[in-house]
Amino acid sequence: MRSFENMAKLIKNKRVSHPKGYSQSELSSLLGYKNGQFISNVERALCNVPLKMLGRVSEVLDINPEDLKRAIMSDLDRTLEDYFKQSTKKTQLTLTTQDILEVQEDTPNTTWKQAA
């Protein structure tokens, strides 16, 4: 599963602590969206800010571009870690017919049935 947690925290903290105290709807509007649902989804880490919007987000919320980059890279790192953990688990659980036959040969007094 993709991670957007660092970006979510950054956007929410900057929006809430901004001198203008933007609501989600106000910020969404400033970014060209019709309602606050977009920012709500970003702040709940359900989605990320599109790359083409990063400059505008940086400008409106006075976020240093390096902070945005750091949040994106942290989220990407977490996403990759989670992916590789899942991939390793799936690989470990995969048994081949050869594996089953080898176990059968090594396990006397066990009746094995071939799966359909």
CORZIWO-V718262 format. One record per residue. RES is the residue in one small letter. NEAR is the number of other C-alpha atoms within 8 Angstrom. Layout:
BEGIN
res:near
RES:NEAR
RES:NEAR
END
This chain:
BEGIN
res:near
m:5
r:7
s:9
f:13
e:9
n:10
m:15
a:13
k:9
l:10
i:10
k:9
n:8
k:11
r:12
v:9
s:7
h:9
p:4
k:4
g:8
y:10
s:9
q:10
s:11
e:9
l:12
s:15
s:11
l:8
l:9
g:6
y:9
k:6
n:8
g:14
q:9
f:9
i:11
s:9
n:10
v:15
e:12
r:9
a:12
l:8
c:8
n:9
v:7
p:6
l:5
k:5
m:9
l:10
g:8
r:8
v:11
s:12
e:8
v:8
l:9
d:8
i:11
n:7
p:8
e:6
d:8
l:13
k:8
r:8
a:11
i:11
m:8
s:9
d:14
l:10
d:8
r:10
t:11
l:8
e:8
d:9
y:9
f:8
k:8
q:8
s:8
t:8
k:8
k:8
t:7
q:6
l:6
t:6
l:6
t:6
t:6
q:6
d:8
i:9
l:8
e:8
v:8
q:10
e:7
d:6
t:7
p:6
n:4
t:6
t:4
w:5
k:4
q:4
a:3
a:2
END
